[in-house]
Amino acid sequence: MKKFLSLLSASSIATLITTGAALAQTYQANVLGTWSIRANDTQVFTFTVSGESSDAPCAYINGVMGAPNDPIEGYYCPATGQVSFLRNSVSGGGTYQVYTGQLSWAGNSDIETQMTGSFTNYGGTNTGAFAFTAALPSN
């Protein structure tokens, strides 16, 4: 019985070590670029992150979204892959959508980066919380 418990214990430690190695994956260094996004089952449109600060642990990001070029601003945390940004009306300036998402792990340069999450819409008649997916083509 002692041998069995020793083997079980050794197996558990090996599993933890392997799991720890898997958790060492990294996320994209930045989120700069033009993303294709599908929000609440809409037609695909784009948003562009054109600026990203060097702040740590999370960087300030800004850019534009959609055909009206609504300004966006928020943050991206490369250590965790978390991203969040506000979509502000280009005409009125007020925030009417809030996006919160998670990036996929950084792969090789042949694979696009994915972002998934949810957004809350405060403008118009279609208010509520909805899902979104976005992709940044590989370089």
N, C-alpha and C positions, 0 to 999 in steps of 0.2 A: 504494500500500500504506500509506503514511504517513497519507493521508486516512482510509482504512478504520480504522486503529488509533486515530486521533483520534476518529472517530465512535463506535467501540466503547467507548472510554474515557469519552466524554461520556455515552453510554447507560448505562454501569455506574454512573457518579456519579448520574445522575438516578434510577436504580433504588434506590440506597442512600438518597437523600434521601426518596424516596417511602416506602420501607420504614421509615425513621426516623420519619416522620409517623404511620405506622400503629402503631408501637410506643408512641406517646405517649398511647394510650388510658388511661383511669383506671378504677379499681375503686370499688365502693361505699365511702362514707366509714365506714360501720359495718355490723354484721350483726345489729343489734337487731331483734327481732320473732319471730313464730311461723312456723317453717319446716315444710313438708310434706316428709317424707323416706321414701325407699324403700331399705331396706338389705338386701342379700343376697336380693333378690326376695321380701321380706316384704310384707304388707299395708302400705299407707301409714299412717304415724303421724306425730306431731309432736314437735318440740323447740323450746323457746323460749329465745332469748338475751335475758335481761332486764337484764344489766349489762355495760357496757363502759367500761374506764378510758380516760384520755386519754394514756396512756403512748405514747412513740414510740421506735422506728419501729413497734413492734407493741403492740397494746392487749390487756390481760387481759380475757377474756370469761367470763361465768358464766350459768347458767340451769338448766333442767330438761329431761328427755327422757323420752318415753313415758308410758304410763298410770300406772306407779308413781311418776312424778315423780322419777326418778333425777337427782341433781345432776350438772351438767356444768361443767367449767372448762378454760380453755385460752387461746389467743391468736388474734388476727386482725391481719394486716399489710396495711393499706390500700394501701401502695405496690406490693405484689406480688400481692395477692389471695389469699395463703396463709392457711389457717385450720387449726387443730388443736385438738382438745379431748379430754378424758378423760370417760368416763361412769362414775360411781361408784354403787355399790349404795346405795339409800336405806336399806335395812335394815342392811347390814353395813359400809358406808362404803368398802369396797375398790374399786379400779378394776378393771373387767372388760371394758371396750371402749375402744379408742383410735382416734379418727377423724382423718384427715389429708386435706385437700381444697384445691380451687382454685375461686375465684369466677369467674363470667363478668364481662366488662367492664360497667361501668355504662352503661345505656342511658337512654332517656327514661323518664318515670314510668309509662308505659303497659305496660312490659315487666317481667315478673317477673325477679328475680335468680336465677341458677342456681348450684348448687354441686355439684361432682362429686369423687369421690375414693375412698379405700379405708378400711376399718376392720379392726381385728384384734379378735377375740372371744376372751377368755380364760376365760369362765365357762360352766358347763354342759357338755353333751356335744358341742355343735356349735362346737368351737374352730377357729380358722383365720383367714385373711385373706379379705376379701370386698369387693365394690364397693358404693358407695352413690351416690344422686343426691338432691338436695334442691332445693326451690324456695321462695322468699320472694315472696309475691304483691306486685304493685305497689301503691303507696299510692293 
